Amino acid sequence: MMARRATLLALGLGVIVAAPTSGWSEETADQTETETPPGSARLKYSVWGAAKESLFGDPYSHPERWRPMTLGTFFTEGWTDPWISPPKGGGGAPRQSWLNAFNGVFYRLVSTTGGWAHGDGGDAYSGSLTVDTPLNARTQLQWTIPYVASNLGAHGDRDTGFGDFSLTTRFLLSETRDVSQSFNIAFRAPTGDPANGNHVASIEPDYEFWANWWRGFVVRGGVGMTVPINHEGFSTTSRASFLGNLAAGYYFTPHDLAPVGDLVWYVSTNLSTLTDNRGPNTTTLSFTPGFRTYLGWNLYLFGGVEVPVTEPKPFDYQVLGELLMPF
């Protein structure tokens, strides 16, 4: 029942499409030029040409090449257009990712994230590498490689190993200057050890949004679910669950003020409810106050502390850090 409600809620939120804004775009490629309105020079790409330009071209230097897209043109627009980094929102805030919050926006970047969780069962450590690779204006692949997962086992021994690799296919539902929306499907592979709560195969669809209407204030979030394919062990990661996220923050500084450029302080709220019949259907609610800042040299630094507020707690608190570089 909870999974059905989550599906209906995600579909309902997915049709919240911001009204398109007027504008023109200029695409650059070695393909055939098509008819365009006066003052623009749109060029036609093949699917492979759009992917090549999205992965290896320059999506940042000419923001005028970006154009809004709507849900109504989802099947007809953007699939052969290269990804262009979208402009700042209507309030002037940049479209950037945050720690422990849903995205809603496409990126081209590489990042590494580390975590230290403290709890009654002993400290746990985690580290992962994420690479975001847009293929066109509508599609992106996100590769998450958990290179370390470490926690104390049932016998007091520390188990350290590789985590579960995941590949997320992301689809841009709509994007205007003020709002971005995406639908994403993550496929988790059982590459880790059950002793670390890994070795789980699952499919994780979700809906995400990002919005900025007023000055530096940004709100983002979404809903999703976890649908396990195997049921290795009885950890919460191997059980079906409903997921929800809502985050809000404010940007205080301009980009060029490194090492505190694009400084944003935010709070991210995460909700997870187990929905199957394999055990107690517990609910976990946590808050993550965090920040992001531009250091210079094309590097961004993140920090945050996740604090669960419901019982039973998976940990007392978790310190998170991330270093990110767009490319």
C-alpha positions in Angstrom: 0.0 0.0 0.0 2.8 2.4 0.9 4.6 1.7 -2.3 1.5 2.3 -4.3 0.9 5.6 -2.6 4.6 6.6 -3.3 4.2 5.8 -6.9 1.0 7.9 -7.2 2.7 10.7 -5.4 5.8 10.6 -7.6 3.6 10.6 -10.8 1.5 13.5 -9.4 4.6 15.6 -8.6 6.1 14.8 -12.0 3.4 16.8 -13.8 4.2 20.0 -11.8 5.8 21.7 -14.8 6.9 25.3 -14.7 5.7 27.5 -17.6 8.3 27.7 -20.4 10.2 31.0 -20.8 10.9 32.6 -24.2 14.4 32.5 -25.6 16.7 31.1 -28.3 19.7 28.9 -28.3 22.8 28.5 -30.4 24.2 25.1 -30.9 27.7 24.5 -32.3 28.6 21.3 -34.1 29.9 20.0 -37.4 26.4 18.9 -38.5 23.8 20.3 -40.8 22.2 23.6 -39.9 18.4 23.7 -39.6 15.8 26.4 -39.9 15.7 28.6 -36.8 14.2 32.0 -35.8 16.2 35.1 -36.8 19.2 35.7 -34.6 19.9 32.1 -33.8 22.0 29.4 -35.4 20.7 26.0 -34.3 22.5 23.0 -35.6 21.2 19.5 -35.8 23.1 16.7 -34.0 23.0 13.0 -34.2 22.4 11.0 -31.0 26.1 10.1 -30.9 27.1 13.7 -31.8 25.0 15.0 -28.9 26.6 12.5 -26.5 30.1 13.4 -27.6 29.5 17.1 -27.2 27.8 16.6 -23.8 30.8 14.6 -22.5 33.7 16.4 -24.1 32.5 19.7 -25.3 32.3 23.0 -23.4 28.9 23.3 -21.7 29.8 26.3 -19.5 31.3 29.2 -21.6 28.1 30.0 -23.6 25.0 29.9 -21.2 22.9 31.5 -24.0 23.0 28.1 -25.7 20.8 26.6 -22.9 17.0 26.6 -23.6 14.0 25.6 -21.4 12.2 22.3 -21.9 8.8 21.2 -20.9 7.2 17.9 -19.9 4.9 18.2 -22.9 7.9 17.9 -25.3 9.6 15.1 -23.3 9.5 12.6 -26.2 10.3 15.0 -29.0 12.8 17.5 -27.6 16.3 17.3 -26.2 17.4 13.8 -27.1 19.7 15.0 -29.9 20.7 18.2 -28.2 23.9 18.4 -26.2 23.7 19.1 -22.5 24.3 22.8 -21.6 24.9 23.7 -18.0 21.7 25.6 -17.0 21.8 29.2 -15.8 21.2 30.5 -12.3 17.6 30.4 -11.1 15.2 33.3 -11.2 16.5 34.5 -7.8 20.1 34.3 -8.9 21.1 31.1 -7.1 23.4 28.6 -8.8 22.1 25.1 -9.6 24.4 23.1 -7.5 24.3 19.7 -5.6 24.2 19.4 -1.8 25.3 16.7 0.5 22.5 14.2 1.5 19.9 16.0 -0.6 18.1 15.1 -3.8 19.4 16.9 -6.9 16.8 17.5 -9.6 19.5 19.0 -11.9 21.9 17.5 -14.3 25.7 17.9 -13.8 29.0 16.9 -15.4 31.4 16.3 -12.5 33.4 13.9 -10.3 33.2 13.9 -6.6 34.4 11.9 -3.6 32.4 11.6 -0.4 33.3 10.3 3.0 31.3 9.6 6.1 31.9 8.7 9.8 28.9 7.4 11.7 29.0 7.1 15.5 26.6 4.8 17.3 26.2 2.2 20.1 27.2 -0.5 17.7 30.6 1.1 17.0 31.8 3.6 14.5 31.3 3.0 10.8 33.2 4.5 7.9 32.3 4.9 4.3 33.8 6.4 1.1 32.5 6.6 -2.4 33.4 8.1 -5.8 30.6 9.6 -8.0 30.8 10.5 -11.7 28.0 12.4 -13.4 28.0 12.0 -17.2 25.3 13.7 -19.3 24.5 12.2 -22.7 22.2 14.8 -24.0 19.8 17.5 -22.7 17.3 14.8 -21.5 19.6 12.0 -20.2 22.4 11.5 -17.7 24.2 8.6 -16.2 25.4 8.7 -12.6 28.1 6.2 -11.6 28.5 5.6 -7.8 31.5 3.5 -6.7 31.6 2.9 -2.9 35.3 2.1 -2.5 35.2 1.5 1.2 32.5 0.4 3.8 33.7 -0.4 7.3 31.8 -1.3 10.5 31.9 -3.5 13.5 30.4 -7.0 13.0 28.3 -9.1 15.3 31.4 -10.5 17.0 33.1 -7.2 17.6 35.5 -7.6 14.6 35.7 -4.8 12.1 34.5 -5.7 8.6 36.0 -3.6 5.8 35.4 -4.0 2.1 33.9 -2.7 -1.1 30.3 -1.4 -1.2 27.5 -2.0 -3.6 28.1 -0.3 -7.0 25.1 1.6 -8.5 24.3 3.1 -11.8 21.5 5.7 -12.1 19.8 6.7 -15.3 18.4 10.2 -15.0 15.7 11.8 -17.2 15.1 15.5 -17.3 11.3 16.0 -17.1 11.4 19.8 -17.5 13.6 22.8 -16.9 12.9 26.5 -16.8 15.0 29.3 -15.3 13.2 28.8 -12.0 12.6 25.0 -11.7 14.3 21.7 -12.8 12.6 18.3 -12.5 13.9 14.8 -13.1 12.9 11.2 -12.9 15.6 8.7 -12.0 16.1 5.0 -11.8 19.0 3.6 -9.8 20.2 0.0 -10.3 22.2 -1.3 -7.3 24.5 -4.3 -7.9 25.4 -6.7 -5.1 29.2 -6.1 -5.2 29.7 -5.6 -1.5 29.8 -7.7 1.6 26.6 -8.6 3.6 28.6 -7.9 6.8 28.6 -4.2 5.9 24.9 -4.2 5.0 25.7 -4.6 1.3 25.4 -7.4 -1.3 22.0 -6.1 -2.2 20.4 -5.9 -5.6 17.6 -3.3 -5.9 15.9 -0.9 -8.2 15.3 2.6 -6.8 13.1 5.0 -8.8 12.5 8.5 -7.6 11.3 12.0 -8.6 13.4 15.0 -7.8 13.0 18.8 -8.2 15.1 22.0 -7.7 13.6 25.5 -7.4 14.8 29.1 -6.9 12.4 32.0 -7.2 13.6 34.5 -4.6 17.2 35.8 -4.2 19.6 33.1 -2.9 16.9 30.9 -1.4 16.7 27.3 -2.9 14.4 24.5 -2.1 14.8 21.0 -3.5 13.6 17.4 -2.7 11.5 14.6 -4.0 10.1 11.1 -3.3 11.1 7.6 -4.2 11.2 4.0 -3.2 13.6 1.0 -2.9 12.5 -2.3 -4.5 15.0 -5.1 -3.6 15.6 -7.9 -6.0 17.4 -10.1 -3.7 17.0 -10.3 0.1 20.5 -10.9 1.4 20.3 -10.8 5.2 17.9 -8.6 7.2 19.5 -5.2 7.1 17.3 -2.2 6.2 19.1 -1.9 2.9 17.7 -5.2 1.7 14.1 -4.3 2.5 11.5 -2.3 0.5 11.1 1.2 1.6 9.6 4.6 0.8 12.0 7.6 0.6 11.3 11.3 0.9 13.6 14.3 0.9 13.1 18.1 1.4 16.0 20.5 1.7 16.2 24.3 1.9 19.1 26.7 2.0 20.4 30.2 1.2 23.4 31.4 -0.8 25.3 34.2 0.9 28.3 35.0 -1.2 29.1 35.4 -4.9 31.1 32.8 -6.8 34.3 34.7 -7.1 34.8 35.1 -3.4 36.9 32.0 -3.0 37.6 30.2 -0.7 34.0 31.0 0.5 32.5 31.5 -3.0 28.9 30.3 -3.5 28.7 29.7 0.2 25.3 28.1 1.0 24.0 26.9 4.4 21.1 24.5 4.3 19.2 21.8 6.1 18.2 18.6 4.4 15.4 16.4 5.8 15.3 12.7 4.9 12.5 10.2 5.6 12.7 6.5 5.2 9.9 4.1 5.9 10.1 0.3 5.6 7.1 -1.0 3.7 7.4 -4.8 3.4 6.3 -7.6 5.7 9.8 -8.9 6.5 10.0 -7.2 9.9 8.9 -4.1 11.8 8.0 -1.3 9.4 10.0 1.4 11.2 10.4 5.0 10.1 13.6 6.9 10.2 13.6 10.7 10.1 16.9 12.6 10.0 18.1 16.2 9.6 21.4 17.2 7.9 22.6 20.8 8.4 25.3 21.4 5.9 27.3 23.8 3.7 28.9 24.0 0.3 31.6 26.5 -0.7 33.8 27.2 -3.8 37.5 26.9 -2.8 38.9 28.1 -6.1 40.8 26.0 -8.7 37.5 24.5 -9.8 37.0 22.7 -6.5 34.1 22.7 -4.1 34.0 21.6 -0.5 31.0 20.2 1.3 30.3 19.4 5.0 27.4 18.2 7.0 26.2 16.3 10.1 23.2 13.9 9.8 21.3 13.5 13.0 18.4 10.9 13.3 15.6 11.9 15.5 13.4 8.8 15.5 13.8 5.4 17.3 15.4 3.0 16.6 18.3 5.1 15.4 20.7 3.6 12.8 23.4 5.7 14.4 23.7 8.7 16.8 25.1 11.0 14.2 27.1 10.9 11.0 29.7 13.4 9.9 29.9 13.8 6.1 32.4 15.5 3.8 32.8 15.9 0.0 35.2 17.3 -2.5 33.8 18.0 -6.0 35.2 19.1 -9.3 33.1 19.9 -12.5 34.7 19.0 -15.8 
